[in-house]
Amino acid sequence: MMMLKLCLLFAVFLSSWPSDDVRAFMATLPTRQLQATSPSLLLFAGRAASSLPSATVSVEDEEDESTVISISNQNTGQSVTLIGTAHLSEKSNKQVRRLIETLQPNAVMIEIDPSRLERLGFSNVDEIKIATVTDSEDIELPIAPRKTKGGGLMRFAQEASIGVFSQVARAVLTQIYKSLENDMDQKAGGEFLQAVQSAESCTACDTLILGDRNSITTISRVAELAIDSGDFMGVLNRLQAVNQEEIDTLEPKVRKELLIQKGQEGNDDYELDKTELTTAIIETLKDDEMYRTRLFARLEQDVPEFFQAFLKERDYLMSESILREFEKRPEEVKTIVGVVGLAHVPGMERHFKSVFANQPAPLVQDIATVSSV
């Protein structure tokens, strides 16, 4: 249960899960080193915004409408529909299938990069039965000049250790996902495999976009920003504190609801099934928009370094990978579906609304503000 508290929010909402080859690296690490590293890898969720028009959502989808949003460009007639998923939720997998079948998009974007295709069962892109598979690896990410705090030998050692830290962190994440997959008898990222399969079956869809960046790059960026803050361990401790406090708030609520369902209200000695409790927590995180909204805002305020690397920068890359398809074929590509973790929906929504209104993307605006200070 302690591992659940430390990693569940991350596993549910952010899919920077690594490729299987990291296990070979992990096997070379001392157990004590892994145990010392894992508490810093705690994360969070986000909120989802409004829903699709009711005409495009089936009755079966009504309970999940808050996780789907559609943004249109009034000038071009193009639209993008984002579906926010929980990465260990069977309901998310089914919703992805229904949405793609209903909308029949021209392209589908999923929140993985080429290095993670193996996790979906593909050795390479040639095994995907879609005419075109693209990625975001050549999209330039706007990054503000590094403003460093502190220096000396300690900073030099921290900079030199970023690569090792990133490998260890990704190895720990692999271990975390494997543990949750075994507990729940379900593979993380199942909604992305479903998205690929649905895109393959969609007659209107001829493009699959692998919109995310490599997880090592993301973890390295967290390390860089934490070092730049001048308080590397402080960033990790704040991240752990937010995760621990929020999951400690949610778990008793879910546990009480399950006990009521089983006619065991008030029976603190009743032992709930671990898998059942984990599944209930995941679905509650996915369905409780107010909880996600509060958590999302708190993480942005308390751990901006993490928020920048894991959310803002990836939101930018995934959004731009979609916009590039619109720009390349404006007459052929009118509808794109993006399948992403719930935490990415708000930022990507803002990105599309800004660009469709001929305004700079939010990340570009943020960097301009920081650079002017």
Salt bridges, closest charged atoms under 4 A:
ASP20 OD1 - ARG23 NH1 2.87
ASP20 OD1 - ARG119 NH1 3.30
GLU60 OE2 - ARG98 NH1 3.49
ASP61 OD1 - ARG98 NH2 2.43
GLU63 OE2 - LYS91 NZ 3.08
ASP64 OD1 - LYS286 NZ 3.11
GLU101 OE1 - ARG97 NH1 3.69
GLU111 OE1 - HIS87 NE2 3.91
GLU111 OE2 - ARG314 NH2 2.79
GLU111 OE2 - HIS344 NE2 3.27
ASP113 OD1 - ARG116 NE 2.49
ASP138 OD1 - ARG324 NH1 2.82
GLU159 OE2 - ARG146 NH2 2.98
GLU159 OE2 - ARG155 NH2 2.92
GLU181 OE2 - ARG119 NH2 2.49
ASP183 OD2 - LYS274 NZ 3.29
GLU191 OE2 - HIS87 ND1 2.35
ASP206 OD2 - ARG329 NH1 2.93
ASP212 OD2 - ARG116 NH2 2.86
ASP212 OD2 - ARG314 NH2 2.73
GLU224 OE1 - ARG221 NH1 3.06
ASP228 OD1 - ARG146 NH2 2.76
ASP228 OD1 - ARG155 NH2 3.14
GLU245 OE1 - ARG298 NH2 2.26
GLU246 OE1 - ARG294 NH2 2.98
GLU246 OE2 - ARG298 NH1 3.08
ASP248 OD1 - LYS5 NZ 3.52
GLU251 OE1 - LYS5 NZ 3.75
GLU251 OE2 - ARG255 NH2 2.97
GLU276 OE2 - LYS262 NZ 3.13
GLU283 OE1 - LYS91 NZ 3.84
ASP287 OD2 - LYS91 NZ 3.48
ASP288 OD2 - LYS253 NZ 3.26
GLU300 OE2 - LYS312 NZ 3.80
ASP302 OD2 - ARG298 NE 3.17
GLU305 OE1 - ARG238 NH1 3.45
GLU313 OE1 - ARG213 NH2 2.93
GLU313 OE2 - ARG221 NH2 2.48
ASP315 OD1 - HIS344 ND1 2.59
GLU320 OE2 - HIS351 NE2 2.77
GLU325 OE2 - LYS328 NZ 3.26
GLU349 OE2 - LYS353 NZ 2.88
ASP366 OD2 - LYS312 NZ 3.17
